[in-house]
């Protein structure tokens, strides 16, 4: 069985590869699976549908939006749930293991027990290597055979290509994917030629999505109903109702009604335009990012070359979003996916289906580099190693490899790796992800030591030659192999965040 899995902030969506069709899997007649984790004081854990069933029970604590925690997390990062500490990686693996079980037992996917599940999975375009590694490792540990990891808007572009290929012409062969999910916003500009989709540039905002719309609406309701103090349980119920009402808003909706039973108040009602006004600044942030992509001097793409903006993601179904996009870019150039919540999962399934004939060329979505000493220790500079928008290899092809060599100037190498969304005057800026330092012995007397962090660092004049070999996988994860010559002492490091978030 081959499936595309869009692990989302609020919900997870699965699409099947089925003889040229890509149906969305239903769980107990619902097309989405809750990305929820619940725990009680006794240490019992529930995931997905089972966690949703107890989300209003005061005996259970619920962890929502686990995906938002991943970008700043490492393998040992812990979260507290119902008074107990859990490794975030273990919770994520448990969540995905339950997803696999529910695919077998509670879905219409018609999977046979014991049948291997080949999966293409996705991450936000602006996700760090840490988030990519954590996500990939958790899927594998949960029992999925992961054959591809794609950026979410890149996957959605394949759903567009499958559904709307006829809109691409030789004069307008670019599509701008606008992906607004529950927790993140991503945008990618792709060139579509024949059955080939090539990523030109990707940008993103790590913490902007439907969750933030819900928060804005909740603040409006609390202010409008003059409720300065609401206990945590009632506040969670009220927020959930705001989110449900938001998702039911349609183009003809005129009033926004919220049930206030949880706090023993009459229903709150306001004009839908008040809700739109509260959420408009969030949409404006996304429009500013689209403008930045279209003005990027490195793309050589003019607005007249773009066939349109394709709106996907669960929050992309909120009517305010296409309304503001059409106001900014024109009615005829904005197209919303008929299944915005499922577009990424469908695109992942299309990617898995070799009979579809579609090919995708991805790019590295962030700058990756290392800080080093300059001027004999008098200064610090940042060395980019893999630049943003570098072409990545397709699955099954050789990985991207970058090598650097130099003469060691210290007895211990102290590597401070960083990823960032942009460089300003050669320095990391924007969304910056630092990694725990990598320590590597250049002095042969230190080769067997596991306490390099406690050893004094000294300069040397006759250090060995050093080779850094960086390997970038098709999914964008990075590992580095450090080797000294002569002697050939070597170590390989997967670059991860190991400190607590």
N, C-alpha and C positions, 0 to 999 in steps of 0.2 A: 504494500500500500504506500502510495506517495501522497504527501500532504504539504501544503503551505501553511505555516503557523505564524500569525501576527500576534505576538505576545504584547498586549497593550496595557496601559496604565490602569484602565478601569475594567476592560473586558479583553478576552483573548478570542480570536477568530481563527477557524480552521477551514481550509478549502481543499477539496480532493482533486486529484488528477483522474479523470474518468472518461477515457476514449474521446479526447478532444473537448470535453466539457469540464467545468471547474465549479461544481456545486459547493455551497457553504454548508458545513456540517451543523446539524441541530442537536442540541443537548436538551432532552426532555421538551422538545418542540420549540426551543429558543435558539436563535442563531448565534448567540454569543455565550461565552463561558466566563463567569466572574473571576477577575484576578484578585481574589480576596483570600486572606489567611486569618483564621480565628484560633484563639487559645484560651484555656481556662486556668484557674489557679492550680489545678491538679496536674498540669503539664500536658493535657490532651490537646492535640492540634487537629484542625479541620481546614480543608482547602476547597476553593472553587465554589461549586454549588452547595456543598455541605457547610462551608463557612458563611455563605449568604443566608442560609436557613436560620443561623443563630445570631445574625448581626444585630438584632434588636434585643437579644437576651442579655440582661445585666450581668449574668454569670460568665459571659464571654467577652474578651477584648478582641477587637478586629484591627488588622493591619491592612490599610488601603494603600493603593498607589506604590507598591513595593518597587516598581520599575523606576520611580523617581529617586530611589535611594542608591541605585546601582552605580551611577556615574562617579560618585565620590567614595565608593566602597572598595574593599579588597577582600581576599579570601577569609580573613579573620575578623572582619567587621561584625559587630554584634548589635542587635536591637533588643529592647525590653518589651515584652508582651505578657500581660497578666502577671507581672511581678517576676518573671523569669527572663534570663538572658538567652538568646538564641543566635547562632551564627546566621547572618543574612544569607550566605550561600546555601546553608542547609535548608532554610525556609524556602528559598527559590527552587531548590531541587525537589523538595516535598510537594510544592505547588505543581510543578511540571509532571512529576510522577503521578499525581492525582489526575491531571489532564489526560495522561496516557491511559490510565485506568478507565476514566469516563468516556474516552473515545471508544474503548472496547465494550463498555457495559451500559452506557447511558446515551449513546448517540445513534444517529441513523447512518453512520459511516460504514456499517456492515463489515467491520473488521473481524477477522478470525483470530481467536486466542492463540498467541504465539507467533502471529504473523509479524514480521519486522516492519517497522514504520520508518520509511525514508522521508526526511523532513528538510524543507528549505525554511529557514527562520530569518527574522529581520531584527534590526536595531535602528535607532534613530540615526540619521545621517551625521549628526554632530556628536555621536557617542564616542567616548574615549576608548583606547585599547583595553583599559581595565573593564569597562562595561561589556565590551565585546567578548573578552575572555570569560568573565563570570557567566554571561548568558550562554555562551557555547558550552562551557563545562557543565552547567546545570542541566541543559538539555541532554547532553551525553550521559551524565550520571542518572538521569531520570529514565533512560532506556531508549531514547530516540537515536536513530542513525542519521546524524546531521550531514547532509551532502552539500549544503550551501548556506552562507550567511550573507544577506544583502542589506543595503540601506533601505529603509522603509519607502522613501519616495521613489527610489530606483525600481523597487518591486511594483509600486503602483503604476509606474510608467508602462510596465508590461501589460497591466490590465487595460490601460488606455490603448496601447498598440493593438491588443486583441480585439477591443470593442470598437475603436474609432480610427482604424488605420486610414480610412478613405479621406480623413480631414487633412492628412499630411500631403503637401505638394512640394515640388522642387523649389518654389519660391518661399514657402513657409514650412520648414522641416524641423523646427524646434518646438518643444512643448515645455512649459514651466509647471512642474508638479507642486501643488500647494497642499501640504499634508499637515492638518491640524488635528492632533489626537487628544487623548485625555490629559497627557502630561507634557508633551513636547510639540514644538512646531518645527517642521523641516521644509525646505524648498530646494528643488533641484531643477536645473535647466538641462534638458537632454536633446540631443540631435537624433532624429529618427530617419534612417535611410534604409529603404527596403525593410528587411526584418531585423536590422541592427539598431539597437538603442545604445547611444554613447553618452555617458554623463559628461557634461561640460563643466559644471560647477555646482557645488552644494553648499548651503548655508543652513543654520538652524539656531533656535533659541531653546536651551535645555529645559527651562522651567516656564513654559507657557502653553496652556492647553485648556481642555474642558474643565479641569479641576479649578483653574483660576477664574473661569466664567462663573462656576458655581459659587466661589467665594465672593465674587463681586455682587452676585444676585443676593446672596445671604446677607451681606452688609446692607444692601438697599432695603431688604425686608425688615431687618432688625431696626434700622433707623426709621423706616416708615411706620412701623408698628410701635415705635418708642419702647424698645426692649433692650436696655443697656446690659442687663444681667440675666443670663439663661444658663442653667446647669449643663454640664458637658453632654449628658445623655440626651436631653431634650434638644440641645443644639445640633447633635449628630442627626437626629430624626428630622429636624427642620431643614438642615442642609441637604439631606437625602431627598426630601420632598421638593426642594428648590431645583435639584438636579433633574428629577423626574419631570417636573413641569417644564423645565427648559427643553428637554429632549422631545416634548410633545408639541412645542411651539411650531406652527406652520406659517406659510406666507400670508394667510388670511387671519391669523390670530390678532385680536385687538386688545384683549385684557389678559393679565397674568394673575392667576389665583393660586394662593398657597394655603394648604391646610395647616392650621395652628392648633390642632387638637392636642398635640404633645405638650403644649404649654398652657392649655386651658384658656385659649383665646379664640375669638371668632376668626374666620378666614381673612387673610390679607389679600387685597386686590389693588392693582395699579394698572395704568396704561402700559401696553407692551413697549411703547416708545421710551418709557422710563427704564425698562430693563435694557433696551438697546443702548441707551445713553450710558448706563453703568458699564456695559461691556465694550463699547466702541473703542476706548483707549487700547484695549488688548488687541483688537483687530488692526488698529492703526500701527502697532508695533510690527505686525506681520507684513503690512503693506510697505512699510519703510524697508524691511529686509528685501522684499521683492524688487523695490526700486534700486537697492544696492546691487543686486544681482544683475539687473538689466543695464546698470551703468558701469559694470565692471569692465575696465579697459582691456583686460586680458582675454575676453571672450570673443571680441569682434562680432558680436551678435546684436543686431538692431531690433527694436520692437516689431518692425514690419516683417522680420524673419520668423516671428513666433506665431505658430498656429493658434495658440490659446493657453489659458491658465486652467489647469485641471484640478478641481477641488476634491480632496479625499480626506479621510480621517473622520472619526465619530463626531468631533466638534465642528467639522466642516459642514454638517447638516443643519447647523443653527442658521436660520434665514438671514440674520444680520451679516454673516460672513460673505455669502455671494452678493448680497446687496451692496456692501461697501466695496467689494472688489469690482463689481460692474460700474460703480460710480467712479472708481479710480482708473479703470483700464478699458471700459467700454462693454456694452451689453453682449456683443457678439463674440467677444474674445474670452469669456469666462464660461466654463462648462463644469457642472457638478456631476460627479460619478453617480449613477443610479443606485449604487450600493456603497456610499462613502465609508461606512464602518468596515466593509469587507474588501475594499479595493486592494489593499496590500496583500492580504492572504490569497486572493485570487491571482494577483500578479506573481506571487511566489509559486503557486501551482503551475501557472503558465511557464515559468522558468524551468520547473522540473520536467515539464512535458517536452521531451526532445522532438516529438512529432510536430510541435507547434512551429518550429523553425525559427523562433526568436532568439537573438543573442544580446547579451548585455555587457557593456564595457564600463566597469566601475572606476572611480578615482579615490585616492586617499583623501579623507574629508577634513583633516586637520594638519597643522604643522607639527612636526615631531623633531626634537633636537635635544641638546645637552648643554649645560653650562660648563665652562672651563676657565682656568686661569689664563690671563694674558699678561704680557709685559713682565715676565719672570715673577708672577705672583702679585704684581701691583694692581691688577685689574681683573674684572670678570666679564666675559663675553658669552653670547649664546650662539652656538653652532647649529643651524638647521641641518638635519640629516635626511629627512624625507619631507618634502614641501607639500603643502596643501594642493590638491588637484593633480598630484602625480598619478599616472595611469597604473591601475592594479591589474595583475594577471587574472585571466578567467579561471574558474575551477577546473582542475585537471591539468593546468599548465604550470610551468616553473614559477616559483614565487619571485617577487621583487627583492633583489639583493643589493645592498649598499655596503661598500668596504671603505675603511679609513685606516691609514697606517701612520705611525709617528714613533719617536724615541721617548720612552717614559722619563719623566723628570722627578718622580716621587717613588718612594718604596711601596706605596699603596695607591691604587687608583680609586678615586671617589667620584662616581658618576651620578650626576643629578639630572635625570631625564624629565622632560616636560612636554606636554602636548598643549596646543592652544588653537583657538579659532582664527587668530590673525596675528601678524607681526607689525609692530609700530616702531620705526627706527631701529629695526633689527632685534627688538625685545619682545618676548611673549606678551600678548594682550588679549582682551576679550575673555572667553571662557577658557581658563587655564587649568590644566590637570597636572599637578606634580606627582611624581612617583617616588616611592621610598628609595633612598640612595642604594646604588649597587657598589659594593666594595670588592676590589679584586687585587690580589697581591702581585706586585711586580718584582719584589725581592724574593728569591728562591727560599730564603730562610723562613718565609711566612706562608709557604704553599700549603702546609697542613693545618694552619690555624683557623679556628672557627670563631675567633673573637677579634676580628680585624677592627671592629668599631672601637675597641679599647686600646688598640696599639697606636703609639705615637707616629704621626705622619712626618716624614722628613724628605727634603729634596736630595737628589743625587745627580751626579754628572755622568755616570756610566750605566744608566738604566738600559733595560732590554728594548728591542723593537717590539711594538705592540700592533696587532691587527684587530680592529673592531669589524665584525661582520654582522650586519643587520638583515634579518629576513622578515619581509612583510607578507603575510598570508593573503589570499584573495579576499577574506573578510575584513582585512585591515588591522589585525592583531600583529604585534611586533615582538620579536625575540632577538637577543644579541648574544653573539659568541665572541669572547675575548681570548686571544692567544698571544703568548710571548715567544720571541725567538732571540737567541737559540734556546732550545729546551722543549719547546712545544707545549708548555703548560696551558691548559684550556679549560674554560668553564662557559656554560650556556645559561642565560637567564631569560625567563619569560617575564616581560615587564608588566608588573601588577602593582596595584595599590594594596599595601599590606597593613597600613595603619587603620585605626577605627575612623569611621566617618565623623 
